[in-house]
Amino acid sequence: MPVMFIAVGPAFLLHEIGHKLVAKKNGCWAEFRADPKGLQFGIAIAFFLGFLFMAPGAVMVAGLVTRRQNGHIAVAGPLTNFALFVVGIPLWGLILGVSGAHEHLASSARDVFDRIYLVDGALIWQAMLADAAYFWLSANLVLGLFNMLPFGPLDGLKVKDWNEQAFFAVLLLFATLVVSMFLGMWSPPNVLAFVAEPISSLFR
């Protein structure tokens, strides 16, 4: 739970703050509202796909806006996730390199989920840091892609309604990164290790 809170919490929270900031900039009222349907949706996803994805609420926006403004408000969330992904590479690379936790980077997602952090009464905090970095990168990409789907209340439908070129560009950006990650063409541990190892050598 602490690992997921550190890694996934900002992905969700800052996504919603991105919506709110752009909405306020466009003169709208914006407020986060809890949504019980998000829990039901998360349980349904878990049942069919085998992993838990919670959507406890979203930023509600009210005000007179053009399609362009509405599209900007919608795309702000996924673009925030992309920014967190990009910033997360040097940030977590630095943290892992300085702490030496890069040596605990798992080789695959399965290894991450099978991880045990408490061994013989000792907390393996380096493994927790390494896994938080892994989930930070992957969760921001998956959340961004999910929200760009053009269905229901998701951001993608509003972006597509504003500008199809912008919609397909952002969707393709996330889809390329997520699909190539799942196909093993690149992985968060490899990217993080590439950044962290030279930093670690400076502190030896």
C-alpha positions in Angstrom: 0.0 0.0 0.0 2.7 2.6 0.8 4.5 1.8 -2.5 1.3 2.2 -4.5 0.3 5.4 -2.6 3.7 7.0 -3.5 3.7 5.8 -7.1 0.0 5.9 -8.2 -1.4 8.6 -5.8 0.3 11.5 -7.6 -0.7 10.1 -11.0 -4.4 10.3 -10.1 -4.2 13.5 -7.9 -2.2 15.6 -10.3 -4.2 14.4 -13.3 -7.3 15.9 -11.6 -5.4 19.0 -10.6 -4.4 19.5 -14.2 -8.1 19.5 -15.2 -8.9 22.0 -12.4 -6.1 24.5 -13.2 -7.0 24.7 -16.9 -10.7 24.9 -16.1 -10.1 27.8 -13.7 -7.9 29.5 -16.2 -10.8 29.4 -18.6 -13.1 31.0 -16.1 -14.9 27.8 -15.0 -15.9 26.6 -11.6 -14.1 23.3 -10.9 -14.2 21.0 -7.8 -13.3 17.5 -7.1 -16.3 15.2 -6.3 -16.3 11.7 -5.0 -18.1 9.2 -7.3 -19.4 5.9 -5.9 -19.7 4.6 -9.4 -16.0 4.8 -9.7 -15.8 2.0 -7.1 -18.3 -0.1 -9.0 -16.4 0.5 -12.2 -13.1 -0.5 -10.6 -14.6 -3.8 -9.3 -15.9 -4.6 -12.8 -12.5 -3.9 -14.3 -10.9 -6.1 -11.7 -13.4 -8.9 -12.4 -12.8 -8.9 -16.2 -9.1 -7.9 -16.5 -7.7 -9.3 -13.2 -6.2 -6.0 -11.9 -7.7 -3.3 -9.6 -8.2 0.1 -11.1 -10.0 2.6 -8.8 -11.6 5.8 -9.9 -12.8 7.4 -6.6 -14.0 10.6 -8.3 -13.2 13.3 -10.7 -13.1 17.1 -11.1 -16.5 18.5 -12.0 -16.4 21.5 -14.2 -19.2 24.1 -14.7 -19.2 27.1 -16.9 -19.7 28.4 -20.5 -16.8 27.1 -22.6 -16.2 26.6 -26.3 -15.3 23.2 -27.7 -11.7 24.3 -27.9 -11.7 25.3 -24.2 -13.4 22.1 -23.2 -10.9 20.1 -25.2 -8.0 21.9 -23.5 -9.5 21.2 -20.0 -9.9 17.5 -20.9 -6.5 17.0 -22.4 -4.8 18.6 -19.5 -5.2 15.5 -17.3 -3.5 13.0 -19.7 -0.8 15.5 -20.6 -0.1 15.9 -16.8 0.4 12.1 -16.7 2.8 12.3 -19.6 4.7 15.1 -17.9 4.9 13.0 -14.7 6.3 10.1 -16.7 9.0 12.2 -18.4 9.9 14.0 -15.1 9.8 10.6 -13.3 12.7 9.2 -15.3 15.5 11.6 -14.1 13.8 12.1 -10.7 13.6 8.4 -9.8 16.9 7.7 -11.6 18.5 10.2 -9.2 16.7 8.8 -6.1 17.6 5.2 -7.0 21.1 6.1 -7.9 21.9 8.0 -4.7 20.2 5.4 -2.5 21.6 2.4 -4.3 18.1 1.1 -4.7 18.6 0.6 -8.5 20.1 -2.8 -7.6 16.7 -3.9 -6.5 14.9 -3.1 -9.7 12.7 -6.0 -10.7 13.2 -7.5 -14.2 9.5 -7.8 -14.9 6.0 -6.8 -13.7 5.4 -10.3 -12.3 8.6 -9.9 -10.1 7.2 -6.7 -8.8 3.9 -8.1 -7.7 5.6 -11.2 -6.1 7.9 -8.9 -4.1 8.2 -9.4 -0.3 9.3 -6.3 1.5 9.7 -7.7 5.0 12.3 -10.5 5.3 13.2 -11.9 8.7 11.9 -8.8 10.4 14.0 -6.4 8.2 12.3 -4.0 5.9 13.8 -4.0 2.4 13.1 -0.3 1.8 15.4 -0.2 -1.3 13.0 -2.7 -3.0 10.1 -0.5 -2.1 11.8 2.5 -3.7 12.6 0.5 -6.8 9.0 -0.7 -7.1 7.6 2.8 -6.5 9.7 4.1 -9.4 8.5 1.2 -11.6 4.8 1.9 -10.9 5.3 5.7 -11.2 6.4 5.3 -14.8 4.0 2.5 -15.8 0.9 3.9 -14.0 1.2 7.3 -15.5 1.3 5.8 -19.0 -1.6 3.4 -18.4 -3.7 6.1 -16.7 -3.1 8.5 -19.6 -4.0 6.0 -22.2 -7.1 4.9 -20.3 -8.4 8.4 -20.0 -7.8 9.1 -23.7 -10.2 6.4 -24.8 -13.2 8.1 -26.5 -15.9 6.7 -24.4 -18.4 7.9 -21.8 -17.1 10.5 -19.4 -13.4 9.9 -20.2 -11.2 12.7 -21.5 -10.7 11.2 -24.9 -14.3 11.9 -26.1 -14.0 15.6 -25.2 -10.6 15.9 -26.8 -11.9 14.1 -30.0 -15.0 16.4 -30.1 -12.6 19.4 -30.0 -9.9 18.3 -32.4 -9.5 14.9 -33.9 -5.8 15.5 -34.9 -5.0 16.4 -31.3 -6.9 13.4 -30.0 -5.2 10.9 -32.3 -1.7 12.5 -31.6 -2.1 12.1 -27.8 -3.8 8.7 -28.0 -1.0 7.4 -30.3 1.7 8.8 -28.0 0.3 6.9 -25.0 -0.6 3.8 -27.0 2.8 3.5 -28.6 4.6 3.7 -25.2 2.2 1.4 -23.4 2.0 -1.3 -26.2 5.8 -1.2 -26.7 6.3 -1.6 -22.9 4.0 -4.6 -22.8 5.7 -6.1 -25.8 9.0 -5.9 -24.0 10.5 -3.4 -26.5 11.4 -1.2 -23.4 10.8 -1.5 -19.7 10.8 1.0 -16.8 13.5 -1.0 -14.9 15.9 -0.7 -17.9 15.2 3.0 -18.4 15.6 3.7 -14.6 18.8 1.6 -14.4 20.3 3.5 -17.4 19.9 6.8 -15.5 20.6 5.5 -12.0 23.8 3.5 -12.5 26.1 6.4 -13.6 24.7 8.4 -10.6 25.3 5.5 -8.2 29.0 5.2 -9.4 29.6 8.8 -8.3 28.6 8.0 -4.7 30.6 4.8 -4.3 
